[in-house]
Amino acid sequence: MTLFFRSKSPFRLGLLLVVVGWLGSAACGGGSAPPGSAPGPSGGGEPAGANKPSATRLCTAYCDRQQHCGLGTATDCVARCASEQGDNRHIRMDFAWHLLACLDALECPFVAPGRAFQICHESTTRRLALTPTLRRFCFESARKAAQCGRRDDADQSGCLDRFRYLEDEALAAGLACVKKPCAEVPACFGKSFGIVP
């Protein structure tokens, strides 16, 4: 079941992003993953032995890009952005590194407030390999959505795009949610994916 919570924050990395059409990787200025990285068999773009970029690091890239493009930034841009981020332990490492590279290289016309993360999220997500856990989650959640009378949430291909950036552990926790009664599934997904406390 692909029901999601929408954040009021334009910066939130999590499940708030709605696909509004692919603007393609050209919006990211042809940026690449960090030096020394190459996509591996799982689609990874992270440097060997590197940790996942923190919300603060992603926000620094976003705020620096705004300033570079002459959009000005509040002196508390990084702190404000980072405080509005969800828990990024649920996102894939390869996604986080590609997102960082995109934010670092995003062309100025695309750096409008609230759009940079959305554009980079959409562009980056399409680079990620599908995992068996993701496929199973989307199959099971689509079945549950149909059982619960939520036809709009029963689209498996949409699910594969929307949830591709999540770690397999979060998706496995989401699989346990589809065994719950229909009314409990959305809150369970929120907890599994780190969008609600």
VENHU-V557654 format. One record per helix or strand of 3 or more residues. SS is the DSSP state (helix for helix, strand for strand). FROM is the first residue (numbers start at 0). TO is the last residue. If there is no record, write none. Layout:
ss:SS from:FROM to:TO
ss:SS from:FROM to:TO
This chain:
ss:helix from:24 to:27
ss:helix from:54 to:67
ss:helix from:76 to:82
ss:helix from:87 to:89
ss:helix from:92 to:104
ss:helix from:107 to:109
ss:helix from:115 to:124
ss:helix from:131 to:146
ss:helix from:150 to:152
ss:helix from:155 to:161
ss:helix from:167 to:176
ss:helix from:181 to:191
